[in-house]
Amino acid sequence: MRRILHDLKSNPLAIAGFAVLFLWIFLALAGPSLMNFTYTEMDTQNQIAPPGTGGHLLGTDALGRDLLARIVTGSRSILTVALFTSFFSTAAGIIIGFSAGYFGGLVDKIFLRILDVLMSIPALVLAMVILGVLGDSTIMSLTLMISIAYIPATARVARGTLLTHKGREYVDAARIMGENNFSIMFRQILPNTLGPIIVEATARFAYSIMMVASLGFLGVGLQPPTPDWGMMVIENKQIISVAPWSVLYPALAIASLVIAISLISDFFSKVLIHES
C-alpha cells in the first residue's frame, strides 16, 4: 500500500483518474439532493433549452427535463451495476479459474471448453441473450447478465495466475503441512496473485460501464423513468441538430468515467504487475 501511494504521487494521470471517479461517486451519493430539479420534472417553458437557461446548467431535453439532474441521477445506476458486476464476475472467475487450474486434468478440460464456448460469443450478444431469458431490465438483472458475460475472461486470467504459482515452494510447503485444497488456493495462492486479479477487476469495471451504456443505447437497458446515460443518447438523437448538448453531455459522462477507470487500471497494472 505504501508503494502504491508513493507511485501515485508521481502519476498525474492516475491522480486525475481517481479524482474523476471520486467525483462521480460523490455525485451519485449526494448529487440528486443538491439539484435544483428532479430527473422527472418537466419545465414546459424551457424545452430544448440551451445550457444556462432557466437555471438548467446543462440545458434540457425535448421534454424539458433537466439534463444535469438526469445525468447525476443516472450515475447511481451505472456505478451500482458496474461495481457489483466487477465484484461478482471477479469472484466467480476466481473460483472457476482457480478450480480448473489447481485440479487440472478432466476438470480443467471441461472448464476450458465451456469457457471457450462462452468467449466465442461477443459479450454484448451474450448479455442480450441472457436478458431475453430474464425478461425485464432491472439493476439486478443487468448485474447478473453482465457478470455472466464477463466471467469467462476473468476465469481465464485467474487460471493463468494460479498456474504461475501452483508449482512454487510455498505451495509445496503448504501441502506438506497438511493444508487442504481450499486453504492452499484461497489462503496461500490468492494473496500472492492479487495484482493481476485487481487489474482485471478494474478493467471489468470499465467494460461494465460501456456495456450498460451500450444496452441503454440499444433500448434494452434500464427503462424509463430511470435515467440511463445510453438511453439518454438514443432518446435525444432526433434533436441533435438543434440541441447537440442533449447528446453531448451524456456521451461525455460515459467517456469521462470509462477513461478515468482505464487510467486507474493502467496505474494498477504498472504498480502491481510490471514492477512486482
N, C-alpha and C positions, 0 to 999 in steps of 0.2 A: 504493500500500500504506500509506503514511503517513497519507493522508487516511482510508482505511478504518479504521485503528487509532484515529485521532483521533475519528472519528464513533462508533466502537464504544464508547468510554469514556462517551459521553453517551447511550447507548441501552441502558437496563437490560433491556428485553425481548430484545434481540438477545444480550446477555451471558447471560441466562437460557437462551436457545435453544442457544447454543454449549455452555454448561455441561451441559445435559441430554444433548446429542448426544455430547460427550466422555465423559460418564459411561457411556452405553450402549456406546460404543466400548471403553472400559476393561473393562466387564463382559463384552463379547463376547470380548475377547482374554484376559483373566486371570480373569474371574469363575468359570468352571467349576472351576478348580483351587482356588478359595477356598471352595467349597461344602462343607457337611458331608455332603451326599447327592449321588448321581449322579442324572441325569434319568430313568434307567430303574429305579432302586432302589425297591422296593415295601415300605413299612412296614405290614405286615398288622395291627399293633397300633394303628395310628393312621390308619385310613381315614376320609376326610371329616373330618379333624381341623381345628379352627379355628386361626387364626394363633397361634403361640407354643407349641403343644402338641408335646411330644416333640422339641423342637429344631427344629421346622419353623416358620420365622419367618413365612411367608405361609400356613401350613396345607398340607393335602394334598388330592388329588382322590379320586375314588371307588376308585381302585386303591391308594391310599396313597402315591402319588408326590409328592415334594416340589415344590410349585408354584414356589418361588423358583429351584430348580435348573433346572426346565424352562423358566421364563421367561428366565433368564440364558443358558442354552444355546441357546434359540430365537432370541435376539438375533443370534447368529452368522450363521444362515442368512438372516434377514430383512435384515440390514445388507449381507451379501455380495451378495444378489440385487439389492437396491436400488442399491448402489454401482455394480455392473457394468452394470445396466440403464441407469442415468443416463448412464454413460460411453458405452456402445455406441449408445444411441438418440441422444445428442447428437452423437457423431462421425458417425454415418450421416446424421443430419439435416443437419449442416453440409455434408457432401459433396453430398447431393442438392439441398438448398436453394440452395447457392451455385452449383452447376452450372446449375440451372434459371434462376435469376435472372441469372446472368452471361451465359450464351449466348442466353437469350431465344428468341423465335421458336417454331419447332416443338418444340424441346427443352423449353422452358418449358411449352408447352401439354400435351405428353404427360405430363410430371411432375405438373402441376397436376391433370389429370384422374385420374391414378392416386391421388394424394393425396386428392382429393375423394371417391373411391370408398371408400378405406380409412377416412377420417374420418367417413363416413356410418354406419359400423358402430361401435357402442359398444365402447370399449376392452376392457371385461370380456368381452363376447361374442366379439370378435376373438381375444382371448387364449385363450379356451376352445376356439375352433375350431382354432387353431394347436396347442394342447395335444392335441386329438384326432388331429391329423396326426402329431405327435411321439410320442405314446403315453404314456410314463411321465413322472412328475413328479419331476425331479431339479433341483438347483440350476442346472445348465447349461441344461436345457430351460425352466425358469421364466424364467431370464435372457433366453434367446433369444426366447421368445414375448412377454414383456412389452416387450422392446426393439422388436420389430417392431410391436407395437400402438401404441407411443408415437412411433415415427419420423415419421409424417405431421405431427403437431402441431409437433414440433421442426423439421422441414424447412420448414414454413410460416414459423416465426419466423426461421430462418436466411435464407430467401429475402427476407423483408421487410427485415431489417437490411442485407443486401447491396445491395438496390435503393436504399436511402438513401445509400449511399456510392459506388455504381457510377459516378456522373457527376461525382464530385468531382475537384478539380485534381490531387491526389496520384496518383490512378489514371491520369489522362491523362498525367501526367509519367512514370509507370512504363511506359506503353505507348510513349511517345516514346523512352525509353531502351532499348527493345527487350526488356523482360522478357516472358516467356511467360505464358500464361493461368494456369497453375498457380501461378506465383510471385505474380502480381497478386492472385489470390483468397486464397491462404493465407499469403503473406508481407506483403502490403500491406493488404488489406481486413480479414482475420480479426482481427489485433491491435486494429484500431480498432472492432470490433463485438463485443468480448468481453463487454461489460456485459450486454446483453440475453441473450446466449447463456449466461452464467454464471447469470443469474436463471432462465432456462428450465431449465437442467440441475438447479438446486437444487429447482425445483418438481417436476421429474420424479422426483427422489429421493423426495419426499414422496408423490407419486402411486404410485410403485412399491411403497412400504411398504403403502399402502392396498390396492393390487392383490394383493400377496402374501397379506395378511390376508384379503381377500375370497375369494380362491381357496381358502385354507385353510378358511374358514368354510363354503364350498360343498362341501368334501370332496375337491377336486381339486388341492389344493396339495401341499406336501411330505408324504409318507406316513410313518406310524409305522415305526420308533420315533423318527424325527427329530422333536423338538418343534417345533411351529408355533403361533404365537400365535393365528391364526384358528382352527386346528383345536382348540386348547385350549378356545376358547369354545364351539364346537359339541359337543365331547366332554362338557363339563360342564353343558350347558344343562338336562339332565334332573334334576340335583341342585341347581339354582339356588335352590330354595325352602329347602333345608336347609343348603346350603353356597354362599351367594352369592359368597364370596371366590374360589371356584374359577373364576368367570366374570369377576368384577370386576377382579382383578389383571391377567390377560392383556389385557383391554379397556383398562385404564389404561396398560399398557405401550405398546400401539398408539397410543393418544391422545397420550401424552407425547412419543413420538418424532415423530409427524406434526406436532404443534403446535410442537415445537422447531425442526424444519426449516422450517416455514412462517414462523416468526419470523425465521429466518436469511434466508429468501428475500425477505421484506419488507424486511429491512435492506439486502440487496444491491440490491434494486430501487430503494430510495431513494438509495443512495450511488452506484451505477454507472449509473443511468439518469436519474432525475429531477434529480440535482444535477450531471450531467455537462455 
